[in-house]
């Protein structure tokens, strides 16, 4: 028996070393791929709660004017998905556009910029206030293939007690908020804001989110 084992070792050693080396490479690749996959999945936002509309709400007056000038930006296509199916690629697109717009637009109030209390537009001249940031983000994200129906302009009361506009992304991982005050994308209930109302997903209209006090304008930067 010892002879047989010795013979096998002598004859097979080079092949065995080669095979073991191959297995080591394969195992190394497997261990390298597994953390990469885990890291990719972990990079997605954690599942969170969705904000629940509780009835109809009155639109912001400046939004009405915006929709008259940009009807395609306000149109609701019921054939579009009501939620964004989040993938690493889509999440990367959202983060990239959010950061890019926040860095590229000069924040200024409508009064200082245009001499009016509140006007919504797409910051065509490179300047604007909160809603202009969010409208531009939505326009760019829609061009990138995300469903506009799942991206709703939203009115909140901010940390200063003032009216403020953010963009809510309704996703399969919950409702996420894009803001010009920060490039960190947070679940709606972690922003510290009081959520008042947002655009409806079913019509060119608004729905209430339960906030008691509704601002007349979203005029802060």
Residue, then its C-alpha position, 0 to 999 in steps of 0.5 A: x500500500x505504501x508503494x502504491x501511494x508513493x508511486x501515485x505521488x511521484x507520478x502525479x505531483x506536478x499535475x497535482x501542483x498545477x491542479x491545486x494552483x488552478x483551484x486556488x485561482x478559481x477559489x480566489x476569483x470566487x471569493x473576489x466575486x462574492x464580496x463584489x456582488x454583496x457590496x453592489x447589493x449593499x450599496x442600494x438604499x435600505x428598504x424603507x416606508x412609503x409615504x401614504x397620500x390621504x386625499x386631494x390637496x390644492x396645488x401650489x399656484x406657481x406649479x400651475x403656471x409651470x404646467x402651462x408653460x411646460x405641459x410635458x413636464x406635468x403630464x401623467x402617463x398611467x402606462x408608466x410604472x408607479x414605482x422605480x425598480x431600483x438596480x445598482x445602475x439606476x441608483x448610480x444614475x440617480x446619485x450622479x444626476x442629483x450631485x451634478x445638478x446640486x453643484x451646477x445650479x446657483x441657488x437664489x430666491x425667485x425674488x432676488x433672481x426674478x423679482x417675483x415671490x415664486x416661479x417654477x422653471x427648469x433653471x435654464x439660466x443656471x440659477x434657481x431656487x429649491x423647486x427649480x433644482x428638483x424640476x431639472x433633476x426630474x427632467x434629466x432622470x426622465x431622459x435617462x429612462x426613469x418613469x416620470x410618474x414615479x418622481x413627484x414634486x413634493x412640498x414640505x415645511x423645512x427645518x426653518x419652518x419655511x415652505x420648501x420643495x423636494x423631489x420624491x422618488x417612489x421606488x420599490x425600496x420606499x420613498x426617497x428624497x432628492x434635495x438641493x440642501x444636501x446631496x445625501x438621498x434620504x428616506x422621506x421620514x428621515x429628512x426632518x421635514x414635515x411633508x405637506x403634499x405632492x403631485x398625484x401619480x394618477x392625474x395632473x393634480x396634488x394629493x395631501x400627505x397629512x401635513x397640517x400647514x400648507x405653504x403658499x409658496x416654496x420660495x426659499x433657496 
